Amino acid sequence: MSYETDNNPQIRELALTVREFINTHAISLEHTLRADAHGIDPDVRSQLQAAAREAGVFAPTAPVEFGGLGLNHVAQAVILEESGRSLLGPTAMNCAAPDEGNILLLDKVTTPAQREKYLAPLARGEVRSSFSMTEPTPGAGADPDMLTTTATKTASGWSINGSKWFITGAEGASFSIVMARTDVGATMFLVDADNPGMTVKRSLDTLDSAFSGGHGEVVFTQCEVSDDSVLGEVGQGFKYAQVRLGPARLTHCMRWLGAARRAHEVAVAYATDRPMFGTQLSSLGMAQQMIADNEIDIAASRALIHRAAWVLDQGHAARKETSIAKTFVAEATYRIVDRSMQLCGAEGTSGDLPIAQIFRDIRPFRIYDGPSEVHRWSLSRRAVRQSENNILPGDWA
Ligand SMILES: Cc1cc2nc3c(=O)[nH]c(=O)nc-3n(C[C@H](O)[C@H](O)[C@H](O)COP(=O)(O)OP(=O)(O)OC[C@H]3O[C@@H](n4cnc5c(N)ncnc54)[C@H](O)[C@@H]3O)c2cc1C
């Protein structure tokens, strides 16, 4: 199998431009990220997005009609990995979560009016958005069927009631895609931030800190929305969630692989420059093993991401491939960053190098977009089904 990007000079050129953009613009502003403050400063975001537009690297996943680059999944794998080398990169290029996943969903499931009102400004980076699914116990989490937020039909539309939390970007988003239970099943609604029935109650204090708007607890109290606010069809919410989640978990893998690669680059430079025991750290066997294991984890992660992206580009749902990639990459990138920190000694744990910030931000990836255990559970059930049904290895799911 060969991928479209293998011999595509345009994608290679774009990747080099992104690398230059990240090195020149994003990395120099990383000092503005702080472990004790959530999200990216709005002025820094505006400044970086203007520079990304200027460099021609803005919105690589968004439709061309809204100024995006409209890349396919395999090309995204190359470009989003480069964007992730700085934690500011994906925001600068308008391909950060949750907006990037919401752009994908809105591009597939919207009326023309919703497309103009929500997708157009989001793709152009004029507004931010959020995706409201997870709820405090006993509500939806790893098991989405536990959904407790309700939407009840009224004379003029719907009334939404319930609580959501860990909603990335909720603070400052101009709208949220909200999953709620109706009498015919889970349904997605587009709720404007100025709706008096939707309140961001608080911003959670979390380990990571590089997501714009942090992670909010959002309360819906008799939140009245019109029929025009339904995204797609009533009762089809879980189906649309699948449309978003497969590709969106893969773009997370791409970005985090870039971040892990950056930690590795820093660690290799440190090990090369650090004299000790009459030689360089990079010449000591146990350090060499950590460097080599990082290389192996990077190569394996990239191969799984490209494979899943290629299956998506063939028009398949790639549920199995994205699940395998997500589980492996979330764990491998954590190992890469952990080894990189070890190689850099005390400095690796400090703000003098970017590794500590990446370490904090990458850890939650093993929990969101499906915890590793959920993916293993579903992969195992699929394996049993496949062996029972005699499905061939090349059959897509
Ligand atoms: C940084 C961050 C950003 C997030 N952003 C968003 C967002 O924008 N929108 C949104 O809706 N949600 C978001 N989430 C929430 C995320 O989707 C949930 O945390 C995730 O679905 C798990 O749900 P939970 O936290 O309720 O854990 P629970 O459902 O309580 O699960 C707890 C643990 O149980 C274990 N487990 C689960 N299933 C199984 C199984 N089958 N077998 C064995 N063990 C199992 C796993 O280890 C899991 O971590 C975010 C979370 C984080 C940390």
The ligand as an ORCA input file, in Angstrom:
! r2SCAN-3c Opt
* xyz 0 1
  C      -8.893     17.084     28.891
  C     -10.274     16.551     28.647
  C     -11.082     17.148     27.664
  C     -12.380     16.681     27.440
  N     -13.189     17.342     26.534
  C     -14.472     16.961     26.396
  C     -15.371     17.705     25.547
  O     -14.988     18.687     24.909
  N     -16.664     17.307     25.465
  C     -17.131     16.232     26.149
  O     -18.310     15.926     26.010
  N     -16.317     15.520     26.968
  C     -15.005     15.863     27.115
  N     -14.172     15.169     27.966
  C     -14.709     14.066     28.736
  C     -14.295     12.707     28.203
  O     -14.935     12.445     26.986
  C     -14.653     11.672     29.303
  O     -13.757     11.924     30.365
  C     -14.541     10.234     28.849
  O     -15.583      9.899     27.963
  C     -14.633      9.276     30.056
  O     -15.780      9.550     30.789
  P     -15.674      9.846     32.373
  O     -14.656     10.856     32.623
  O     -17.062     10.084     32.856
  O     -15.114      8.484     32.987
  P     -15.976      7.204     33.399
  O     -17.051      6.946     32.409
  O     -16.375      7.351     34.829
  O     -14.845      6.079     33.284
  C     -13.805      6.021     34.274
  C     -12.793      4.981     33.861
  O     -13.432      3.713     33.755
  C     -12.625      2.877     32.950
  N     -13.476      2.169     31.993
  C     -14.388      2.715     31.153
  N     -14.959      1.754     30.391
  C     -14.394      0.577     30.764
  C     -14.553     -0.788     30.357
  N     -15.419     -1.128     29.370
  N     -13.821     -1.736     30.973
  C     -12.943     -1.394     31.951
  N     -12.742     -0.135     32.375
  C     -13.453      0.824     31.796
  C     -11.619      3.788     32.220
  O     -10.336      3.636     32.800
  C     -12.151      5.170     32.491
  O     -11.144      6.156     32.484
  C     -12.868     15.590     28.188
  C     -12.049     14.973     29.140
  C     -10.774     15.441     29.382
  C      -9.939     14.773     30.440
*
